[in-house]
């Protein structure tokens, strides 16, 4: 979110300093792992759908600006146990927004994608215009485009202290330097706890895992198989086709272990559930993709209690903007949120409806 905001602000002529404790793209946040789903028929209401459509438009514009392929229109098939989850509300909002989709019975899902096995009472909803983003290239594209417009990036530099003054906001860094700005955006992801007591957000950092499993390309390769979500009594899962023979990628959205920023992140395989949960779901619904684990990875989610984002002013400091709580479903919106933050910094308002993302909802 910060790299995106830096690009849109620098493109508008603002003088921008980006500070990162690592060197983006990196593996210490929530943006690595090759791919992220880009869907439009979104749960949560019309404000999410409008933001998804804006984000899609801006991703295409960024591709044109940089010449990099960032989005793959693979389509996304969403499968649910209707006794637990429902598409009903999101479909009416999708109709209002003019988004294309197909509703499918279980037999139709399995006929179109023989690699999927689901009970006959399950339901599918296919988004032909959806797909997936290449996550690390997206970060590189924002970085390259922002620096082209004059943004400065400090890497391997931690923010140690923030002080709000009458004329500027001062940021002291691990390099011993102090930088002053008229306004700042804090988008620290799972690391927000390190910014206490200046800001204390209701965000919980969680350790999550994803795995890539050996799967036949004829069934699960990117030429034939879409991105997917699966939600039922086993939990909520998501995944991607085997891209270039890399293996079918799958992760679990719910569950996870609490992680304290700065503590050691246990490597993939430390917990039985790291691979076990993913393999059990594959054996149940995509048995031919339950091959050898080719690769496993850990990443960090940053949850709010309601899983909605936080995009708001600091409650005590009007020239400080907060952007957090995005993990699990935020990456696809990064382009739109960067533009929203750019608008907020420059004018104090945005055309997008972000009323549900206020910090005051937790009080």
C-alpha positions as CSV (number, residue, x, y, z in Angstrom):
1,X,0.0,0.0,0.0
2,X,2.9,2.4,0.8
3,X,4.7,1.7,-2.5
4,X,1.5,2.3,-4.4
5,X,0.7,5.6,-2.5
6,X,4.3,6.7,-3.1
7,X,3.9,6.2,-6.8
8,X,0.6,8.1,-7.1
9,X,1.8,11.0,-4.9
10,X,5.1,11.3,-6.8
11,X,3.2,11.2,-10.1
12,X,1.2,14.2,-8.8
13,X,4.3,16.2,-8.2
14,X,4.6,15.7,-4.4
15,X,8.1,15.3,-2.8
16,X,8.0,11.7,-1.4
17,X,10.2,9.8,0.9
18,X,9.5,6.0,1.3
19,X,11.0,4.2,4.3
20,X,11.2,0.4,4.4
21,X,12.9,-1.8,7.1
22,X,13.8,-4.2,4.3
23,X,14.3,-3.9,0.5
24,X,10.9,-4.3,-1.4
25,X,9.9,-6.7,-2.7
26,X,11.0,-8.9,0.2
27,X,9.7,-11.8,2.3
28,X,9.2,-10.0,5.6
29,X,5.7,-8.7,4.8
30,X,2.6,-9.9,3.1
31,X,3.4,-9.5,-0.6
32,X,5.6,-12.4,-1.5
33,X,4.7,-15.8,-2.8
34,X,4.3,-15.1,-6.6
35,X,0.6,-14.5,-7.0
36,X,-2.6,-12.9,-5.5
37,X,-6.2,-13.4,-6.7
38,X,-7.9,-10.4,-8.4
39,X,-11.7,-10.8,-8.1
40,X,-14.6,-8.4,-8.7
41,X,-17.8,-10.1,-7.4
42,X,-16.8,-9.3,-3.9
43,X,-18.4,-9.9,-0.6
44,X,-18.7,-7.0,1.8
45,X,-21.0,-4.7,-0.2
46,X,-20.9,-2.3,-3.2
47,X,-18.0,-0.2,-1.7
48,X,-15.7,-3.2,-2.0
49,X,-16.9,-4.0,-5.5
50,X,-16.4,-0.4,-6.6
51,X,-12.9,-0.4,-5.2
52,X,-12.1,-3.7,-6.9
53,X,-13.2,-2.3,-10.3
54,X,-11.1,0.8,-9.7
55,X,-8.1,-1.3,-8.7
56,X,-8.4,-3.4,-11.9
57,X,-8.4,-0.3,-14.0
58,X,-5.3,1.0,-12.3
59,X,-3.5,-2.3,-12.5
60,X,-4.0,-2.1,-16.3
61,X,-2.7,1.5,-16.4
62,X,0.4,0.5,-14.4
63,X,1.0,-2.3,-16.9
64,X,0.9,0.2,-19.7
65,X,3.1,2.7,-17.8
66,X,5.9,0.1,-17.0
67,X,5.5,-2.4,-19.9
68,X,5.3,-5.2,-17.3
69,X,2.7,-7.9,-17.2
70,X,1.1,-7.8,-13.8
71,X,-2.3,-9.4,-14.3
72,X,-3.3,-12.7,-15.8
73,X,-7.0,-13.0,-16.8
74,X,-7.3,-16.7,-15.8
75,X,-10.8,-16.4,-14.5
76,X,-11.7,-17.4,-10.9
77,X,-14.1,-20.2,-9.9
78,X,-15.6,-19.7,-6.4
79,X,-17.0,-22.9,-4.8
80,X,-19.1,-23.0,-1.6
81,X,-21.1,-25.3,0.5
82,X,-24.4,-23.3,0.4
83,X,-25.3,-24.5,3.9
84,X,-22.4,-22.5,5.2
85,X,-21.7,-19.7,2.7
86,X,-23.9,-17.9,0.1
87,X,-23.2,-15.9,-3.0
88,X,-26.6,-14.2,-2.9
89,X,-25.8,-10.7,-1.6
90,X,-22.7,-10.3,-3.7
91,X,-24.4,-11.3,-6.9
92,X,-27.0,-8.6,-6.5
93,X,-24.3,-6.0,-6.0
94,X,-22.4,-7.4,-9.0
95,X,-25.5,-7.1,-11.2
96,X,-25.8,-3.4,-10.1
97,X,-22.1,-2.9,-11.1
98,X,-22.5,-4.7,-14.4
99,X,-19.9,-7.4,-13.6
100,X,-20.0,-10.7,-15.6
101,X,-20.3,-13.9,-13.8
102,X,-21.8,-17.4,-14.2
103,X,-23.6,-19.5,-11.5
104,X,-22.9,-23.2,-11.8
105,X,-24.2,-26.4,-10.3
106,X,-21.6,-28.8,-8.9
107,X,-21.9,-31.1,-12.0
108,X,-21.2,-28.1,-14.3
109,X,-18.1,-27.1,-12.2
110,X,-16.7,-30.7,-12.4
111,X,-17.4,-31.0,-16.1
112,X,-15.7,-27.7,-17.0
113,X,-12.7,-28.4,-14.6
114,X,-12.3,-32.2,-14.2
115,X,-9.6,-31.6,-11.6
116,X,-12.3,-30.4,-9.1
117,X,-14.4,-32.9,-7.1
118,X,-17.2,-31.5,-5.0
119,X,-20.5,-32.8,-3.5
120,X,-23.6,-32.4,-5.7
121,X,-25.1,-29.8,-3.4
122,X,-22.1,-27.4,-3.7
123,X,-22.5,-24.3,-5.8
124,X,-20.0,-22.5,-8.1
125,X,-19.7,-18.9,-9.2
126,X,-17.3,-18.2,-12.1
127,X,-15.8,-14.8,-12.8
128,X,-14.5,-14.8,-16.4
129,X,-12.8,-11.4,-16.1
130,X,-11.1,-12.1,-12.9
131,X,-7.6,-13.7,-12.5
132,X,-4.4,-13.2,-10.6
133,X,-1.7,-10.7,-10.1
134,X,2.1,-11.3,-10.0
135,X,2.7,-9.9,-6.5
136,X,6.4,-9.2,-6.5
137,X,6.4,-7.7,-10.0
138,X,3.6,-5.4,-8.9
139,X,5.8,-4.1,-6.1
140,X,8.7,-3.6,-8.5
141,X,6.5,-1.8,-10.9
142,X,5.3,0.7,-8.3
143,X,8.8,1.2,-7.1
144,X,10.2,1.7,-10.6
145,X,7.4,4.1,-11.6
146,X,7.6,6.0,-8.3
147,X,11.3,6.5,-8.5
148,X,10.9,7.6,-12.1
149,X,8.7,10.4,-10.9
150,X,11.2,11.4,-8.2
151,X,10.2,9.4,-5.1
152,X,13.1,8.5,-2.8
153,X,13.3,5.1,-1.2
154,X,15.3,4.3,2.0
155,X,15.8,0.6,2.3
156,X,17.0,-1.4,5.3
157,X,15.9,1.5,7.4
158,X,13.6,1.1,10.4
159,X,11.4,3.8,11.9
160,X,12.4,4.1,15.5
161,X,10.4,7.1,16.7
162,X,7.7,9.5,15.4
163,X,7.1,12.9,16.8
164,X,4.2,15.2,15.9
165,X,5.1,18.9,16.0
166,X,3.3,22.1,15.2
167,X,4.7,22.5,11.7
168,X,5.9,19.0,10.7
169,X,6.0,15.3,11.5
170,X,9.4,14.1,12.4
171,X,10.6,10.5,11.8
172,X,13.7,9.2,13.5
173,X,15.3,6.2,11.8
174,X,17.7,3.3,12.6
175,X,20.3,5.1,10.5
176,X,20.4,7.9,13.0
177,X,18.7,10.4,10.7
178,X,15.6,12.5,11.4
179,X,13.3,13.4,8.5
180,X,10.6,16.0,8.5
181,X,7.4,16.0,6.4
182,X,4.2,18.0,6.2
183,X,2.2,14.7,6.2
184,X,3.0,11.0,6.6
185,X,1.3,7.7,5.8
186,X,1.9,4.8,8.1
187,X,1.3,1.5,6.3
188,X,3.4,-0.9,8.4
189,X,1.4,-4.1,7.7
190,X,1.9,-6.8,10.3
191,X,4.6,-4.6,11.9
192,X,2.2,-1.9,13.2
193,X,2.9,-3.0,16.8
194,X,6.4,-1.7,16.5
195,X,5.0,1.9,16.1
196,X,3.5,1.9,19.6
197,X,2.8,4.2,21.5
198,X,2.5,6.7,18.6
199,X,-0.2,4.6,17.1
200,X,-2.0,1.6,18.6
201,X,-4.2,-0.1,16.0
202,X,-6.5,-3.1,16.7
203,X,-4.5,-5.3,14.3
204,X,-3.4,-8.9,15.0
205,X,-0.4,-10.3,13.2
206,X,-0.8,-13.9,12.2
207,X,1.6,-16.5,10.7
208,X,0.1,-18.1,7.6
209,X,1.4,-20.8,5.2
210,X,1.0,-21.6,1.5
211,X,2.2,-24.7,-0.4
212,X,2.8,-25.6,-4.1
213,X,1.9,-29.2,-4.9
214,X,3.0,-31.3,-7.8
215,X,0.0,-31.5,-10.2
216,X,-0.6,-32.6,-13.8
217,X,-0.4,-29.6,-16.1
218,X,-3.1,-31.1,-18.4
219,X,-5.6,-30.6,-15.5
220,X,-4.2,-27.8,-13.4
221,X,-1.9,-25.8,-15.7
222,X,-2.4,-22.1,-16.2
223,X,-3.6,-22.7,-19.8
224,X,-6.7,-24.6,-18.5
225,X,-7.2,-24.0,-14.8
226,X,-8.4,-20.8,-13.2
227,X,-7.7,-19.2,-9.8
228,X,-10.1,-20.6,-7.2
229,X,-11.7,-20.3,-3.8
230,X,-13.2,-23.1,-1.8
231,X,-15.4,-22.6,1.3
232,X,-17.1,-25.2,3.4
233,X,-17.0,-27.0,6.7
234,X,-13.3,-27.7,6.2
235,X,-12.5,-24.0,6.2
236,X,-11.9,-21.3,3.6
237,X,-9.2,-21.9,1.0
238,X,-7.8,-20.2,-2.1
239,X,-5.4,-21.1,-4.8
240,X,-3.9,-20.8,-8.2
241,X,-3.1,-23.0,-11.2
242,X,0.3,-24.6,-11.7
243,X,2.1,-21.7,-13.4
244,X,4.9,-22.9,-15.7
245,X,4.9,-26.3,-13.9
246,X,5.5,-24.7,-10.5
247,X,2.8,-26.7,-8.9
248,X,-0.8,-25.9,-7.8
249,X,-0.6,-23.3,-5.1
250,X,-3.0,-23.3,-2.2
251,X,-3.4,-21.5,1.1
252,X,-5.9,-21.3,3.9
253,X,-7.6,-18.0,4.7
254,X,-8.9,-18.9,8.2
255,X,-6.9,-20.1,11.2
256,X,-3.2,-19.3,11.8
257,X,-0.8,-18.7,14.7
258,X,-0.4,-15.3,16.4
259,X,2.9,-13.7,15.6
260,X,4.7,-11.0,17.5
261,X,6.5,-8.5,15.3
262,X,10.3,-8.9,15.6
263,X,10.1,-12.5,16.9
264,X,11.3,-15.4,14.8
265,X,8.8,-16.7,12.3
266,X,8.7,-20.5,12.4
267,X,9.6,-22.0,9.0
268,X,7.1,-23.9,6.9
269,X,6.7,-27.4,8.2
270,X,7.1,-26.5,11.8
271,X,3.4,-27.2,12.4
272,X,1.7,-30.4,11.1
273,X,-1.1,-28.2,9.8
274,X,1.3,-26.2,7.6
275,X,1.1,-28.9,5.0
276,X,-1.6,-31.1,6.5
277,X,-4.5,-28.7,6.2
278,X,-3.7,-28.0,2.6
279,X,-3.1,-31.6,1.6
280,X,-6.4,-32.7,3.3
281,X,-8.4,-30.2,1.3
282,X,-6.6,-31.2,-2.0
283,X,-7.2,-34.9,-1.3
284,X,-10.9,-34.1,-0.8
285,X,-11.6,-31.7,-3.6
286,X,-8.6,-31.8,-6.0
287,X,-7.2,-35.3,-5.5
288,X,-5.0,-35.4,-8.6
289,X,-3.2,-32.2,-7.3
290,X,-2.3,-33.8,-4.0
291,X,1.1,-34.7,-5.2
292,X,4.5,-34.1,-3.7
293,X,5.0,-30.8,-1.9
294,X,7.3,-28.9,-4.2
295,X,7.6,-25.8,-2.1
296,X,6.2,-24.2,1.1
297,X,6.3,-20.7,2.4
298,X,5.2,-18.6,5.4
299,X,3.9,-15.1,5.4
300,X,2.2,-12.6,7.7
301,X,-1.4,-11.6,7.8
302,X,-2.5,-8.5,9.6
303,X,-6.1,-9.0,10.7
304,X,-8.6,-6.5,12.1
305,X,-11.4,-8.2,14.2
306,X,-14.0,-7.6,11.4
307,X,-11.5,-8.2,8.6
308,X,-12.2,-4.7,7.1
309,X,-9.4,-2.3,6.4
310,X,-8.3,0.7,8.3
311,X,-7.9,3.9,6.1
312,X,-8.2,7.0,8.3
313,X,-6.5,9.9,9.9
314,X,-4.6,9.3,13.2
315,X,-7.2,10.1,15.9
316,X,-4.9,12.7,17.5
317,X,-2.7,13.9,14.6
318,X,-4.6,15.2,11.6
319,X,-1.5,15.2,9.3
320,X,-0.9,11.4,9.9
321,X,-2.7,8.9,7.8
322,X,-3.2,5.3,8.7
323,X,-3.5,2.3,6.3
324,X,-3.6,-1.2,7.7
325,X,-5.4,-4.4,8.3
326,X,-5.2,-5.5,4.6
327,X,-3.9,-9.1,4.8
328,X,-6.0,-12.0,3.6
329,X,-7.8,-10.0,0.9
330,X,-6.0,-6.6,0.5
331,X,-3.4,-7.0,-2.1
332,X,-5.7,-6.9,-5.1
333,X,-6.9,-3.4,-3.9
334,X,-3.3,-2.0,-3.5
335,X,-3.5,0.1,-6.7
336,X,-6.8,1.7,-5.7
337,X,-5.8,2.2,-2.0
338,X,-2.6,3.9,-3.2
339,X,-4.6,6.4,-5.2
340,X,-7.1,6.9,-2.3
341,X,-4.2,7.7,0.1
342,X,-2.7,10.1,-2.5
343,X,-6.1,11.9,-2.7
344,X,-6.4,12.0,1.0
345,X,-3.0,13.5,1.5
346,X,-3.5,16.1,-1.2
347,X,-7.1,17.1,-0.7
348,X,-8.3,15.5,2.5
349,X,-11.0,13.5,0.7
350,X,-11.5,10.8,-1.9
351,X,-14.3,10.0,-4.3
352,X,-14.3,6.3,-3.1
353,X,-16.6,5.4,-0.2
354,X,-14.2,4.5,2.6
355,X,-16.6,5.2,5.5
356,X,-16.5,1.5,6.6
357,X,-12.8,1.7,7.1
358,X,-12.7,4.4,9.8
359,X,-10.7,3.7,13.0
360,X,-13.6,5.0,15.1
361,X,-15.7,1.9,14.4
362,X,-13.7,0.0,17.1
363,X,-14.5,2.5,19.8
